[in-house]
Amino acid sequence: MTTSLALTREQILSFRRHVGALDQRLPYGADALRQAAWAGLQDSMPRAALLSIHARLAGAGASAWEDPALIQLWGPRYQVYVVAAPDLPVFSLGRLPDDAKGRQRAIDMAERLHTHLAGRQMSYGEAGDALGVNPNALRYGTTTGTIAIRWEGARAPVVWTLPAPQIDPFEARLELARRYLHVFGPATAASFGIWAGISARAAAVAFAALEPSLTAVKTPIGDALVLSADEPLLRAEPPPSAAARLLPSGDAYYLLQGEDRALLVPDVARRGKLWTPRVWPGALLVDGEVRGTWRRAHDTVTIQTWETLSPAAREAVEQEATGLPLPGLEGEIRVVMTA
């Protein structure tokens, strides 16, 4: 591991926005979709992944989440995720339990589901009933890399099985850790474990294996690690930030825990408005800073700003809101903005 590097809050957040394609939208395409989903796109709130794609790619329509380049699965912490299709093994097999009991449970569940489906697709409720288990138990099998899903939000997920990935589980975990470090870095093994939903020991082992490719850094919230390959970008002059972005609930940019939240939102009162005890609102990003929250009900987008925005900023926010590719709307989006 190389020597420690001191980073400011501004450097860290600029780096995260840049690697997350939040400063400037990428041209739509398979490669851009994969970059946008480099650490996965959480989709536990219906169509959150779509709005995360829209925040990062130009020309992303209401069906972007269904692009053939993407696939859904129960990913980190068994939440619904959209990932690039070639990356499904990373987000599934990379989380295969290390303990014998947990690993066997995953393998058994996947094998039982595969045998029952026999090449079919089926509602996970129907599949669970047929196997005599709570349908939620099917999620354990996803860590074998052989289960995919389709969830549209209004109905129960549909499940099917895939051939076993041709990658070692530990190699998949190392790649998952690299993805986490690139998108969420600077980071620690502990924060990786929480995000991925794996044991603290498993996360520590993965970071130890990556040590030759890591750089130790000092941040305003403590010591952490980054990929050494990312150091030049961390040191680079920050690019101009986007005027406004509306990030959906669970977006990777603020899918944070503990002190990482304090780095993104220093004001403790405002943190409580963003990371609520129940369903999180979306985050309003203005000129590179989180400056409020937002929610949607049908065709109405309600934006709660934390401070008075300039006329130019308000216009940028309204343009973002009215441009959201919300499926099933017959009319225009109505924007309600309060401070």
TORVO-910208 format. One record per residue (C-alpha): residue in one letter; z negated, y negated, x negated. Coordinates in nm, 3 decimals. Layout:
REM TORVO-910208
PT residu      up   north    east
PT      A       Z       Y       X
...
This chain:
REM TORVO-910208
PT residu      up   north    east
PT      M   0.000   0.000   0.000
PT      T   0.089  -0.344  -0.133
PT      T  -0.150  -0.634  -0.173
PT      S  -0.285  -0.841   0.114
PT      L  -0.085  -1.122   0.272
PT      A  -0.245  -1.404   0.471
PT      L  -0.070  -1.478   0.800
PT      T  -0.124  -1.757   1.050
PT      R  -0.127  -1.721   1.425
PT      E   0.204  -1.907   1.443
PT      Q   0.369  -1.668   1.196
PT      I   0.249  -1.363   1.385
PT      L   0.356  -1.481   1.729
PT      S   0.691  -1.606   1.599
PT      F   0.752  -1.266   1.439
PT      R   0.665  -1.081   1.760
PT      R   0.890  -1.303   1.971
PT      H   1.175  -1.264   1.723
PT      V   1.164  -0.884   1.695
PT      G   1.113  -0.870   2.072
PT      A   1.433  -1.073   2.132
PT      L   1.240  -1.337   2.325
PT      D   1.367  -1.640   2.134
PT      Q   1.733  -1.579   2.208
PT      R   1.886  -1.326   2.443
PT      L   2.100  -1.051   2.295
PT      P   2.450  -0.974   2.426
PT      Y   2.428  -0.689   2.675
PT      G   2.509  -0.342   2.543
PT      A   2.364  -0.005   2.445
PT      D   2.243  -0.124   2.104
PT      A   2.075  -0.429   2.255
PT      L   1.909  -0.217   2.522
PT      R   1.770   0.008   2.253
PT      Q   1.639  -0.291   2.059
PT      A   1.477  -0.434   2.373
PT      A   1.311  -0.096   2.434
PT      W   1.212  -0.035   2.071
PT      A   0.846   0.009   2.174
PT      G   0.936   0.117   2.527
PT      L   0.948  -0.087   2.845
PT      Q   0.655  -0.026   3.075
PT      D   0.774   0.028   3.431
PT      S   0.451   0.112   3.614
PT      M   0.506  -0.194   3.833
PT      P   0.833  -0.129   4.016
PT      R   1.125  -0.276   3.820
PT      A   0.905  -0.434   3.553
PT      A   1.133  -0.275   3.291
PT      L   1.433  -0.446   3.450
PT      L   1.268  -0.787   3.420
PT      S   1.167  -0.712   3.058
PT      I   1.533  -0.633   2.988
PT      H   1.643  -0.953   3.159
PT      A   1.405  -1.157   2.942
PT      R   1.577  -1.016   2.631
PT      L   1.943  -0.951   2.718
PT      A   2.211  -1.180   2.856
PT      G   2.402  -1.048   3.155
PT      A   2.142  -0.791   3.264
PT      G   2.201  -0.730   3.634
PT      A   1.979  -0.566   3.894
PT      S   2.090  -0.216   3.790
PT      A   2.034  -0.262   3.415
PT      W   1.735  -0.026   3.419
PT      E   1.972   0.252   3.535
PT      D   2.209   0.207   3.241
PT      P   2.314   0.547   3.096
PT      A   2.175   0.433   2.761
PT      L   1.822   0.445   2.910
PT      I   1.590   0.709   3.055
PT      Q   1.250   0.711   3.227
PT      L   0.949   0.919   3.134
PT      W   0.572   0.922   3.150
PT      G   0.518   0.752   2.816
PT      P   0.218   0.605   2.632
PT      R  -0.106   0.653   2.828
PT      Y   0.105   0.846   3.084
PT      Q   0.243   0.524   3.227
PT      V   0.600   0.507   3.355
PT      Y   0.827   0.383   3.076
PT      V   1.195   0.313   3.028
PT      V   1.320   0.397   2.678
PT      A   1.653   0.444   2.505
PT      A   1.773   0.796   2.584
PT      P   1.786   0.907   2.216
PT      D   1.426   0.787   2.173
PT      L   1.268   1.004   2.444
PT      P   1.128   1.250   2.184
PT      V   0.952   0.964   2.003
PT      F   0.769   0.845   2.315
PT      S   0.685   1.195   2.438
PT      L   0.657   1.448   2.156
PT      G   0.500   1.177   1.938
PT      R   0.198   1.194   2.171
PT      L   0.161   1.574   2.177
PT      P  -0.214   1.645   2.152
PT      D  -0.343   1.770   1.818
PT      D  -0.626   1.976   1.963
PT      A  -0.538   2.333   2.054
PT      K  -0.660   2.306   2.414
PT      G  -0.472   1.984   2.489
PT      R  -0.153   2.105   2.321
PT      Q  -0.157   2.436   2.508
PT      R  -0.214   2.258   2.839
PT      A   0.095   2.044   2.774
PT      I   0.309   2.342   2.671
PT      D   0.197   2.556   2.966
PT      M   0.262   2.280   3.218
PT      A   0.607   2.208   3.078
PT      E   0.701   2.576   3.077
PT      R   0.579   2.631   3.433
PT      L   0.773   2.330   3.556
PT      H   1.087   2.435   3.369
PT      T   1.072   2.784   3.517
PT      H   1.016   2.656   3.869
PT      L   1.289   2.393   3.861
PT      A   1.550   2.625   3.708
PT      G   1.781   2.333   3.637
PT      R   1.705   2.145   3.960
PT      Q   1.565   1.797   4.015
PT      M   1.271   1.771   4.252
PT      S   1.010   1.529   4.382
PT      Y   0.704   1.556   4.162
PT      G   0.490   1.599   4.473
PT      E   0.698   1.894   4.586
PT      A   0.694   2.043   4.236
PT      G   0.319   2.001   4.206
PT      D   0.260   2.168   4.542
PT      A   0.483   2.459   4.445
PT      L   0.288   2.509   4.122
PT      G  -0.047   2.473   4.296
PT      V  -0.154   2.167   4.094
PT      N  -0.214   1.800   4.156
PT      P   0.128   1.643   4.093
PT      N  -0.033   1.405   3.843
PT      A  -0.105   1.708   3.623
PT      L   0.269   1.738   3.558
PT      R   0.232   1.434   3.333
PT      Y   0.055   1.644   3.071
PT      G   0.376   1.837   3.012
PT      T   0.568   1.520   2.925
PT      T   0.423   1.520   2.571
PT      T   0.641   1.824   2.491
PT      G   0.950   1.603   2.513
PT      T   1.105   1.823   2.782
PT      I   1.035   1.624   3.101
PT      A   1.219   1.321   3.233
PT      I   1.168   1.132   3.559
PT      R   1.333   0.882   3.787
PT      W   1.104   0.646   3.975
PT      E   1.242   0.375   4.197
PT      G   0.904   0.242   4.304
PT      A   0.916   0.304   4.677
PT      R   0.913   0.684   4.657
PT      A   0.749   0.952   4.446
PT      P   0.911   1.019   4.108
PT      V   1.181   1.284   4.077
PT      V   1.132   1.519   3.780
PT      W   1.357   1.747   3.578
PT      T   1.342   1.924   3.245
PT      L   1.536   1.883   2.921
PT      P   1.597   2.097   2.612
PT      A   1.316   2.084   2.357
PT      P   1.368   1.804   2.099
PT      Q   1.479   1.903   1.751
PT      I   1.216   1.697   1.573
PT      D   0.873   1.783   1.437
PT      P   0.591   1.637   1.652
PT      F   0.427   1.469   1.353
PT      E   0.755   1.305   1.251
PT      A   0.792   1.182   1.608
PT      R   0.440   1.036   1.588
PT      L   0.516   0.857   1.262
PT      E   0.822   0.701   1.421
PT      L   0.615   0.599   1.722
PT      A   0.370   0.431   1.483
PT      R   0.656   0.250   1.307
PT      R   0.783   0.127   1.643
PT      Y   0.436   0.001   1.730
PT      L   0.392  -0.176   1.398
PT      H   0.733  -0.342   1.423
PT      V   0.686  -0.475   1.777
PT      F   0.308  -0.531   1.791
PT      G   0.231  -0.589   1.425
PT      P   0.015  -0.685   1.247
PT      A  -0.181  -0.393   1.385
PT      T  -0.448  -0.134   1.310
PT      A  -0.468   0.241   1.352
PT      A  -0.729   0.187   1.624
PT      S  -0.503  -0.041   1.829
PT      F  -0.214   0.205   1.787
PT      G  -0.429   0.489   1.918
PT      I  -0.530   0.290   2.226
PT      W  -0.173   0.186   2.302
PT      A  -0.027   0.533   2.254
PT      G  -0.310   0.711   2.431
PT      I  -0.383   0.943   2.138
PT      S  -0.709   1.012   1.960
PT      A  -0.848   0.771   1.702
PT      R  -0.827   1.048   1.443
PT      A  -0.461   1.120   1.519
PT      A  -0.377   0.750   1.492
PT      A  -0.563   0.720   1.160
PT      V  -0.379   1.021   1.018
PT      A  -0.045   0.871   1.115
PT      F  -0.125   0.535   0.954
PT      A  -0.248   0.712   0.641
PT      A   0.083   0.897   0.615
PT      L   0.270   0.567   0.645
PT      E   0.054   0.392   0.384
PT      P   0.325   0.373   0.111
PT      S   0.545   0.174   0.349
PT      L   0.275  -0.065   0.471
PT      T   0.144  -0.403   0.360
PT      A  -0.215  -0.513   0.418
PT      V  -0.246  -0.854   0.580
PT      K  -0.519  -1.097   0.678
PT      T  -0.492  -1.248   1.024
PT      P  -0.707  -1.495   1.218
PT      I  -0.869  -1.198   1.396
PT      G  -0.918  -0.971   1.095
PT      D  -0.748  -0.735   0.852
PT      A  -0.445  -0.542   0.969
PT      L  -0.122  -0.379   0.854
PT      V   0.250  -0.447   0.883
PT      L   0.559  -0.258   0.780
PT      S   0.648  -0.376   0.430
PT      A   1.009  -0.403   0.546
PT      D   0.897  -0.669   0.796
PT      E   0.728  -0.892   0.537
PT      P   1.035  -1.113   0.472
PT      L   1.068  -1.184   0.844
PT      L   0.698  -1.266   0.868
PT      R   0.734  -1.515   0.583
PT      A   1.057  -1.668   0.717
PT      E   1.083  -2.007   0.881
PT      P   1.023  -1.955   1.254
PT      P   1.341  -1.983   1.463
PT      P   1.348  -2.211   1.767
PT      S   1.167  -2.054   2.061
PT      A   1.321  -2.019   2.406
PT      A   1.245  -2.295   2.652
PT      A   1.109  -2.047   2.907
PT      R   1.079  -1.676   2.982
PT      L   0.914  -1.495   3.273
PT      L   0.765  -1.172   3.144
PT      P   0.671  -0.905   3.400
PT      S   0.340  -0.727   3.436
PT      G   0.286  -0.496   3.138
PT      D   0.558  -0.650   2.919
PT      A   0.527  -0.546   2.556
PT      Y   0.470  -0.903   2.439
PT      Y   0.126  -0.914   2.600
PT      L   0.045  -0.544   2.635
PT      L  -0.259  -0.602   2.417
PT      Q  -0.625  -0.509   2.397
PT      G  -0.940  -0.658   2.243
PT      E  -0.908  -0.934   1.986
PT      D  -0.528  -0.912   1.997
PT      R  -0.554  -1.085   2.332
PT      A  -0.754  -1.368   2.176
PT      L  -0.477  -1.423   1.922
PT      L  -0.215  -1.461   2.194
PT      V  -0.432  -1.663   2.435
PT      P  -0.720  -1.836   2.250
PT      D  -0.879  -1.982   2.566
PT      V  -1.113  -1.716   2.708
PT      A  -1.088  -1.853   3.064
PT      R  -0.710  -1.829   3.055
PT      R  -0.728  -1.475   2.918
PT      G  -0.914  -1.376   3.233
PT      K  -0.627  -1.510   3.444
PT      L  -0.365  -1.310   3.256
PT      W  -0.544  -0.980   3.192
PT      T  -0.705  -0.931   3.532
PT      P  -0.921  -0.630   3.631
PT      R  -0.648  -0.498   3.860
PT      V  -0.272  -0.545   3.853
PT      W  -0.179  -0.801   3.589
PT      P   0.038  -1.096   3.689
PT      G   0.345  -1.177   3.487
PT      A   0.316  -1.409   3.187
PT      L   0.488  -1.747   3.177
PT      L   0.620  -1.819   2.828
PT      V   0.713  -2.183   2.760
PT      D   0.826  -2.299   2.417
PT      G   0.681  -1.985   2.261
PT      E   0.333  -2.008   2.417
PT      V   0.185  -1.840   2.723
PT      R   0.127  -2.131   2.958
PT      G   0.065  -1.965   3.292
PT      T   0.114  -1.666   3.516
PT      W   0.349  -1.567   3.795
PT      R   0.382  -1.322   4.080
PT      R   0.655  -1.230   4.325
PT      A   0.649  -1.148   4.695
PT      H   0.993  -1.056   4.830
PT      D   1.216  -1.361   4.763
PT      T   0.934  -1.595   4.659
PT      V   0.824  -1.641   4.297
PT      T   0.489  -1.819   4.268
PT      I   0.416  -1.970   3.927
PT      Q   0.070  -2.090   3.829
PT      T   0.088  -2.312   3.522
PT      W  -0.219  -2.373   3.307
PT      E  -0.122  -2.729   3.226
PT      T   0.119  -2.997   3.341
PT      L   0.469  -2.918   3.216
PT      S   0.726  -3.175   3.118
PT      P   1.021  -3.223   3.357
PT      A   1.247  -3.041   3.111
PT      A   1.006  -2.749   3.086
PT      R   0.972  -2.728   3.465
PT      E   1.347  -2.720   3.501
PT      A   1.374  -2.442   3.241
PT      V   1.106  -2.239   3.419
PT      E   1.274  -2.282   3.757
PT      Q   1.608  -2.174   3.612
PT      E   1.447  -1.860   3.473
PT      A   1.281  -1.784   3.805
PT      T   1.591  -1.834   4.019
PT      G   1.792  -1.622   3.774
PT      L   1.570  -1.313   3.797
PT      P   1.791  -1.010   3.883
PT      L   1.574  -0.892   4.171
PT      P   1.729  -0.599   4.359
PT      G   1.770  -0.601   4.735
PT      L   1.758  -0.978   4.790
PT      E   2.002  -1.122   5.042
PT      G   1.936  -1.489   4.979
PT      E   1.828  -1.716   4.695
PT      I   1.494  -1.692   4.518
PT      R   1.238  -1.947   4.632
PT      V   1.016  -2.091   4.358
PT      V   0.665  -2.223   4.420
PT      M   0.507  -2.385   4.116
PT      T   0.147  -2.504   4.105
PT      A  -0.076  -2.633   3.825
